[in-house]
Amino acid sequence: MVALVVAIVIVAAAVVGGNTVGKQYAEKQTAVTIQTRANLALPPTVTISDSMFSWSVLRQRFDQVHVVIPALPVKVLDTYLRPAIDVTLTDVVASDMFSTYVAGHLEGTATLPYDQLGSLAGNVSITPVGTDKISAQITVPVAGTQIHGVVTAVPSIDSSGRLTFTSPTLSVAGITIPPAVVASVLTGVLQPIDLPLPGGIKATSASVTQNGLMVGIRGDDVNVTRLI
């Protein structure tokens, strides 16, 4: 994503050497452009999948562009994050004298390390549990007393694209609290987290991995020149 198509047509139009050479050069220059625009320490990986690259330059339409960014600096609400981005853009169309680029479809993932997820959730310590749950150390008021415990829940994305936490359990001093009590104790603690993504992109799924929470993202008719 970012400005991954900003340089493709401009660079490719100046390249002489056919599909392979032109595509490789465009991939390299596009990676450099993304690195500069997004202030990345290292260039991302850019792969253009287009069997008729030279023809695509002329018709100003590219079949597919795949971009992998190990750590993209972004701001969500008031929190600065660096998720790992892996996205594929398909049917990318250039217009307005190669100044505007719109992807017919964008789909991929943004993987957020657990320490950054903890910052987004209110500065709590979060760790993965098994293949589908996460746990967090929290402090909650019970009968006027602050109780330290560990809450475990399943992260998911609701219909509004918010990050939610379902099927919560709570343990205090190693003792599992009954579900009826958990519901009242955790009221106001496990609130959905808004994920305001740019350019009409929406979160669609959440998966627990060892490297972080992997959030599926997708969008249609995405103006990629406005993503950064």
N, C-alpha and C positions, 0 to 999 in steps of 0.2 A: 504494500500500500504506500503511504507517504507520497513521494513524487516519482513513483517508479516508472511512470510512462512519460514524464516531462521531457526527458532527453531522447527517448527512443527514436522518434521520427526525425528529429533534427539531426541527430548523429547518423542514423542509418541512411538518410538521403545523401550524405556526403561520402558514404563508403562505396568503394568500387572493389569487387572481388567475389560477388555472388552471395548466395544464401548463407553458407557456413561462415565465411570470413566476416560478412556484414553483421550477422547475428551475434557472433562472439564479441565483436567490437562494441556493438550496441549494448550487450549485456554488461560488459565491463564499464562502459561510460555511464550506464544507468545506475549501476551500483555505486559509482563514485558520486553521482548526483544525489542519490539518497543519503549517502554518508554525510555529505556536506550539508544538505538541507535539514537533516534530523540530528546533526551534531553527534554522530556515532564515532566510537573509538576505532572501529574496524568497519570496512565495507560489508554490506550484506551479500547474500548469495542471490543472484538474479538469473533465471532461466527463461528464455523466450522459446515457446513451442509453436513453431509456425513453419510448415513445410515449404511454403512459397513466400519466404520473407521479403524478397525483392518486390514481388507483386503486392504484398501487404503494405509496403512503404508507399507505393503508388496509389493504392486505393484507400490509404489512411485508416486501415482496420487491421487489428492484430488478433490472432486466434486466442492465445493464452500467454500469460506472464506469471511466473511463480517467484515469489520473493520470501526469503527467510532472513529475519533480523533477530539476532540473539538477545538484544536488549534495547528496546525502543523507549526513549524518555517520553512519558506522557503525564498529564495531570488529570486525575479523576476527582471531581469535587475539589477539595482542598489538599489532596494527597498526591505527591509525586511518586510515580511508579515506573518500573522498567520491565514490562512484560516481554517475553520472547514471542515474536510474531512469525507466523507461517501462513501466508495467504496466496491464493490463486485468483487471478483476474482473467475473465474470459470475455471474448468479443469486445475488445477495447477499440473505441472509435475516436479519432482525432478530428477536431473541427476548429473554426475560428483561426485559420492560418497556423495550425499546430500549437495553439495556446491553451486549448481545452481538451481534456481526455476523459471520456466516460466509459466505464466498464459495464457491460450488460449485466454481469454478475460477479460478485466477490464472495469468496467463501474460504474459511480457514480457521485458525485457532490463535488465541492469545493466552500464553501460559504465564501465570503470575506466581512467583515464588511465595512460599508461605509466610515469610517474614513481612513481605509487602502486603499480602492479604490481611495479615494481622493489623498492619497500620491502617488499612482501609476500613477494617471492622472496628476500629476504636482502640488501637494499640494493645492488642491481646496477643498472647503466644499461641500460634496455631501449628499443629502437626497432623500429618495424614494418619488415618487409622484404616488398615486393610485396603481394599480397592475402591470403596465408595463413601467413606466417611472421613470427617476431620474432627479434631478435638481442640478445645481451647480452655485455658485456665482463666477463670473469671471470679469476680467477687460480687455477690448479690446480697441485698438486705433481706433477712428473714426474721420476722418478729422484732424488728428494731436492732438486730445484730448483723454485722457484716460477716458473711460466710464465704470461705474460699472453697471452690470446687472445680471440677472438670466437666465441661459439657461436651457431648459428642452428638454430631448431627450429620445429615446427608445434604450436601450442597446441590442446588438445582437452579434452573432459570425459569421464572414464571412467564406467563403470557405477555407481560409488559416488558420483558427483557431485564428484570431485576434479579439479582442474586439472592436466593432465599435458602433457609436452613430448615429442613424437615426432619421428622422422626427423632426429636432430641431426647437424650438421656442425660441425667445429672448424677454425679457421684461426689460425695463429701467424705473425706477421710477414708476413702476406699469403700464406702457404703453407697449402694445404688438407691437413689431416692425414688419413691413410687411415682408412676406417671401422672397421677392426679395432682400431686404436689408440684411436679416439675412444671406443668402448664402454668400454674399461678406464679411460681418463683421466677420463671424465665420471661414473663410478660414484660415487654419493653427491652429485653436484652437481645433476643434473636430477631431483630427487625430486618426486613428486606433492604438490600443495598442497591441504590440506583447505579446503573452503569451507563452514563451519558456518552455514547459513542458518536463520533462525527459522521457526517455525510450520509445519513440514512442507514448506517450499519447497525445491526441489532444482535445482541447476544442471544444464542439459541439453546445452548446446552452447557453443562458443567461436569467435568470429569476429574476425579482425584488421581494424581500421578505422584511419583516420588519426587519429581522436580518442582511441582507446584500445582495449583488449580488450573486446569486447562479449560478455557471458555471457548466454545464454538461461536464463531461470528459469521454473519452473512449479510448481503445487501444486494439490491438490484438497482441498475441505472445509477451507479456510484460515480460522482465526479471526483476522480482521484487527484486532480490538481488542487483541490480544496482541503485535502486531508492534513496538510501541514502548512 
